[in-house]
Amino acid sequence: TSFLISLNDSEPFLNINIDANKADLALFNYSDGYQNKNSSWSKELILFPNFENMDFNLTSKFKHLKYHELAVKDTIFNLSVKNNILKLEEVSGKIDEGSFKIDGNFIMDGLPQLILTYNFERFNIGNFLAFFFNIDNINALSNVAGNLQTYGNTPHIMIKQIKSKNKYYVANLTVDKLAIPKIIQDVADMSVDPKSKFNQPLSEEIRLGSTNFNSTNGELNIVNGIVLINNIKLSMPGLEAATAGKIDLVNKLIKINSIIKFVAQYQSRKGIEKTALTLTHSLEGDFDKVTGKYDLFQINSFINNLKSLYMKVYNRLDK
């Protein structure tokens, strides 16, 4: 690390140079500052140093940089401040299996204003969701390109004024604690040995595995601090899902609903038959305690009736 300060009246400046191999920023816990998960956003004025008469430059390179679930490498942060405007000269690096780049400006005097553009390629969106929203059952490689702008002189106002437009592509999407392939297979196998299948509540069975979805793409926008989730569609062979809801960044609340329809096969007197089954899932709560809940009424009724029929046949054959 090196520091260079010039107090020349005609052209004062402060330069900081950082070159590090490994850094873990968990010490700077964002929940202890403006973003406290257990409290509201601060309404106190944000105060910045006055750089009207002094230039400031920060050049930093990190081979490995980690902050909780988020980790990047070969990262460059080049920032400059002139006339109270912070400019991201170069912010780039590698993340997960891909890379990222961020450009933008932050006007610090008058009414503070932030303008960003960014591009992330092949990053694991699961780490992002776990870090910000405590959603820890999703893994996927994602590409995201978008922009964000906001203004305000307090953290509360700045969050409330966020507007953002984003395009995304998601591949290799896995949702844990959603064992639909297991449910489908157990329904198909139940005619052979009904005693060994579905011996615990379906609300527990559904969490004993994962589901892999096909790639998907779409748009995700933020309006006045609200992330709008409008009909995100997911699919795999024999299954379709749709998700809608919102993430309230201002009040730190999540409410997302999903409906999932899939096809199961079972043995009847007529032979192999198919049936369409539906479940819903709600995800809601504040950022530090998000709760997921399934509505499995239709599937539960179908499985109980089918198992009852199989058990009657099984018991007759067992005598």
C-alpha positions in Angstrom: 0.0 0.0 0.0 1.3 3.5 -0.9 0.0 7.0 -0.2 0.9 10.1 -2.1 -0.3 13.5 -1.0 0.3 16.9 -2.6 -0.8 20.1 -0.8 0.2 22.3 -3.7 -2.3 25.2 -3.7 -2.7 25.1 -7.5 -3.3 21.3 -7.8 -3.7 19.4 -4.5 -4.4 15.7 -4.7 -4.5 12.5 -2.6 -3.5 9.2 -4.3 -3.9 5.7 -2.6 -2.4 2.6 -4.2 -3.3 -0.9 -2.9 -2.0 -4.2 -4.2 -3.0 -7.2 -2.2 -3.0 -11.0 -2.7 -5.8 -11.9 -0.4 -8.4 -9.9 1.6 -11.5 -10.9 3.6 -13.8 -7.9 4.2 -16.1 -9.7 6.7 -14.7 -7.3 9.3 -16.6 -4.5 7.6 -20.0 -6.0 8.2 -22.6 -4.0 6.2 -25.3 -5.0 8.8 -23.6 -2.8 11.4 -23.9 0.3 9.3 -26.6 1.8 7.2 -27.9 -1.6 6.1 -28.9 -3.1 9.4 -31.2 -6.1 8.7 -33.0 -5.7 12.0 -33.8 -2.0 11.6 -35.1 0.5 9.1 -32.8 2.3 6.6 -31.2 5.3 8.3 -32.9 8.7 7.7 -29.8 10.6 8.8 -28.1 12.8 6.3 -25.1 11.2 4.4 -22.1 13.4 4.9 -19.2 13.3 2.4 -15.8 14.9 2.5 -15.5 18.0 0.3 -13.3 17.4 -2.7 -14.2 20.6 -4.5 -10.6 21.8 -4.3 -8.7 18.5 -4.1 -8.5 15.5 -6.4 -8.6 12.0 -5.0 -7.5 8.7 -6.7 -7.7 5.2 -5.4 -6.1 2.4 -7.4 -6.4 -1.1 -5.9 -5.8 -4.7 -7.1 -6.8 -7.8 -5.2 -5.8 -11.3 -6.3 -8.5 -12.7 -4.0 -11.3 -10.7 -2.4 -14.0 -12.1 -0.2 -17.0 -10.7 1.7 -19.2 -13.3 3.3 -20.8 -15.4 0.4 -19.4 -13.1 -2.3 -15.9 -13.8 -3.6 -14.1 -12.3 -6.6 -10.5 -12.5 -7.9 -8.1 -10.7 -10.1 -10.0 -7.6 -9.2 -9.2 -4.0 -10.1 -10.8 -1.0 -8.4 -9.8 2.3 -9.9 -11.7 5.3 -8.5 -11.2 9.0 -8.9 -12.9 12.0 -7.3 -12.8 15.4 -8.9 -15.1 18.4 -8.3 -17.1 16.2 -5.9 -17.9 13.6 -8.5 -16.7 10.0 -7.8 -16.0 8.2 -11.1 -15.5 4.5 -11.4 -12.6 4.5 -13.8 -12.2 0.8 -13.9 -14.0 -1.8 -11.7 -13.6 -5.3 -13.1 -12.6 -8.8 -12.2 -13.5 -12.5 -12.2 -16.4 -13.9 -10.3 -17.3 -17.6 -9.9 -16.9 -19.0 -13.5 -17.1 -15.7 -15.3 -16.3 -12.0 -15.0 -17.8 -8.6 -14.1 -17.5 -5.0 -15.0 -19.1 -1.9 -13.4 -19.0 1.7 -14.7 -20.6 4.8 -13.2 -20.5 8.1 -11.3 -21.6 9.2 -7.9 -22.3 12.9 -7.5 -21.5 13.8 -3.9 -22.5 17.5 -3.5 -25.9 19.0 -3.7 -28.4 16.2 -3.9 -26.2 13.0 -4.1 -26.9 10.9 -7.2 -25.7 7.5 -8.2 -25.6 6.2 -11.8 -24.3 2.7 -12.6 -24.1 0.3 -15.6 -22.9 -3.2 -15.1 -22.4 -6.6 -16.7 -21.9 -9.9 -14.9 -21.2 -13.1 -16.8 -21.4 -16.7 -15.5 -21.7 -15.8 -11.8 -23.5 -18.0 -9.3 -26.8 -16.2 -8.5 -27.2 -18.4 -5.4 -24.4 -16.6 -3.6 -26.1 -13.3 -4.4 -29.4 -14.4 -3.1 -27.9 -15.9 0.1 -25.9 -12.8 0.8 -28.7 -10.2 0.4 -31.9 -12.1 1.1 -31.0 -15.3 3.1 -32.4 -17.5 0.3 -30.0 -20.4 0.3 -31.6 -23.1 -1.9 -31.0 -21.8 -5.4 -27.9 -22.3 -7.5 -27.5 -21.2 -11.1 -25.0 -19.6 -13.5 -26.3 -16.3 -14.6 -25.6 -13.5 -17.0 -26.9 -10.0 -16.0 -26.6 -6.7 -17.8 -28.3 -3.6 -16.6 -28.3 -0.1 -15.2 -29.2 1.5 -11.9 -29.8 5.0 -10.8 -30.9 6.7 -7.6 -30.6 9.9 -5.7 -31.1 11.2 -2.1 -29.4 12.7 0.9 -30.2 9.8 3.3 -29.9 6.0 2.9 -33.7 5.6 3.2 -34.4 8.1 0.3 -31.7 6.6 -1.9 -33.1 3.1 -1.5 -36.6 4.4 -2.1 -35.6 6.1 -5.3 -33.8 3.2 -6.9 -34.7 2.5 -10.5 -33.1 -0.3 -12.5 -33.5 -2.2 -15.7 -31.9 -5.6 -16.1 -31.8 -8.4 -18.6 -30.8 -11.9 -17.4 -30.0 -15.3 -18.7 -30.0 -18.2 -16.2 -28.5 -21.7 -16.9 -27.9 -24.8 -14.8 -30.7 -23.8 -12.4 -31.1 -26.1 -9.4 -33.6 -25.5 -6.7 -33.0 -27.5 -3.5 -35.8 -28.6 -1.1 -38.0 -29.1 -4.1 -38.0 -32.9 -4.8 -40.4 -33.1 -7.7 -38.3 -35.8 -9.6 -38.4 -37.9 -6.4 -42.2 -37.5 -6.1 -42.7 -38.5 -9.7 -40.5 -41.5 -9.3 -42.1 -42.6 -6.1 -45.6 -42.3 -7.6 -44.4 -44.5 -10.5 -42.9 -47.1 -8.2 -45.7 -47.2 -5.7 -47.7 -49.9 -7.4 -44.8 -52.3 -6.9 -44.2 -51.7 -3.2 -46.7 -49.2 -1.7 -45.7 -49.9 1.9 -42.2 -48.3 1.3 -43.5 -45.1 -0.3 -44.8 -41.8 1.2 -44.5 -42.8 4.9 -43.9 -39.3 6.1 -45.8 -36.1 5.6 -45.6 -34.8 2.0 -44.5 -31.5 3.3 -41.3 -33.3 4.4 -41.0 -35.5 1.4 -41.0 -32.5 -1.0 -37.9 -31.1 0.7 -35.8 -34.3 0.4 -34.3 -33.5 -3.0 -33.8 -31.0 -5.8 -35.2 -30.1 -9.2 -33.1 -29.0 -12.2 -34.7 -26.5 -14.6 -33.9 -25.6 -18.2 -32.2 -22.3 -19.0 -34.4 -19.2 -19.0 -34.1 -15.5 -19.7 -36.1 -12.3 -19.2 -36.1 -8.9 -17.6 -36.0 -7.9 -14.0 -36.7 -4.3 -13.1 -36.7 -2.1 -9.9 -39.1 0.7 -9.5 -39.0 3.0 -6.5 -37.0 0.5 -4.5 -39.3 -2.4 -5.4 -37.9 -5.4 -7.3 -40.7 -6.5 -9.6 -40.9 -10.2 -10.4 -43.3 -10.6 -13.2 -44.1 -14.1 -14.3 -40.7 -15.7 -14.4 -41.3 -19.0 -16.3 -39.2 -22.2 -15.6 -39.6 -25.6 -17.1 -38.2 -29.1 -17.4 -39.6 -32.1 -19.3 -43.1 -32.7 -18.0 -43.1 -29.6 -15.7 -43.9 -25.9 -16.0 -43.6 -23.2 -13.3 -44.4 -19.6 -13.0 -43.2 -17.1 -10.4 -44.4 -13.6 -9.5 -44.1 -11.2 -6.6 -41.9 -8.5 -5.3 -38.9 -7.7 -3.1 -39.4 -4.5 -1.2 -35.9 -3.0 -0.7 -37.2 -0.1 1.3 -39.0 -2.1 4.0 -36.8 -5.2 3.5 -39.7 -7.5 2.8 -40.1 -10.4 0.4 -43.3 -11.9 -1.0 -43.0 -14.3 -3.9 -45.5 -16.9 -5.1 -44.9 -19.8 -7.5 -47.2 -22.3 -9.1 -45.7 -25.6 -10.4 -47.5 -28.0 -12.6 -46.1 -31.4 -13.5 -47.1 -34.8 -14.9 -46.9 -38.1 -13.0 -47.4 -41.6 -14.3 -49.0 -44.4 -12.4 -50.2 -48.0 -12.9 -54.0 -48.6 -13.1 -56.1 -51.5 -14.2 -56.1 -49.9 -17.7 -52.3 -49.8 -17.8 -50.0 -46.8 -17.4 -51.9 -43.6 -17.0 -50.8 -39.9 -16.6 -52.2 -37.2 -14.3 -51.5 -33.5 -14.0 -50.5 -32.4 -10.5 -50.2 -28.9 -9.1 -48.5 -27.3 -6.1 -47.9 -23.8 -5.0 -45.1 -22.3 -3.0 -45.0 -19.0 -1.1 -41.8 -17.3 0.0 -42.2 -14.3 2.4 -40.8 -12.5 5.3 -38.2 -9.9 6.1 -34.6 -10.2 4.8 -33.2 -11.9 7.9 -36.0 -14.5 8.2 -37.6 -15.6 4.9 -40.0 -18.5 5.2 -41.0 -20.9 2.5 -44.4 -22.7 2.6 -45.9 -25.3 0.2 -49.5 -25.9 -0.5 -49.6 -29.6 -1.4 -53.4 -30.3 -1.0 -54.0 -31.6 -4.5 -50.9 -33.8 -4.7 -51.5 -35.1 -1.2 -55.1 -36.1 -2.0 -54.0 -37.9 -5.1 -51.2 -39.8 -3.4 -53.3 -40.8 -0.4 -56.1 -42.2 -2.6 -53.7 -44.0 -4.9 -51.7 -45.5 -2.0 -55.0 -46.7 -0.4 -56.0 -48.5 -3.6 -52.5 -50.1 -3.9 -52.5 -51.2 -0.3 -55.9 -53.0 -0.7 -54.4 -55.0 -3.6 -51.1 -55.5 -1.7 -52.9 -56.8 1.4 -55.0 -59.2 -0.6 -51.9 -60.6 -2.3 -50.1 -60.8 1.0 -52.6 -63.1 2.5 
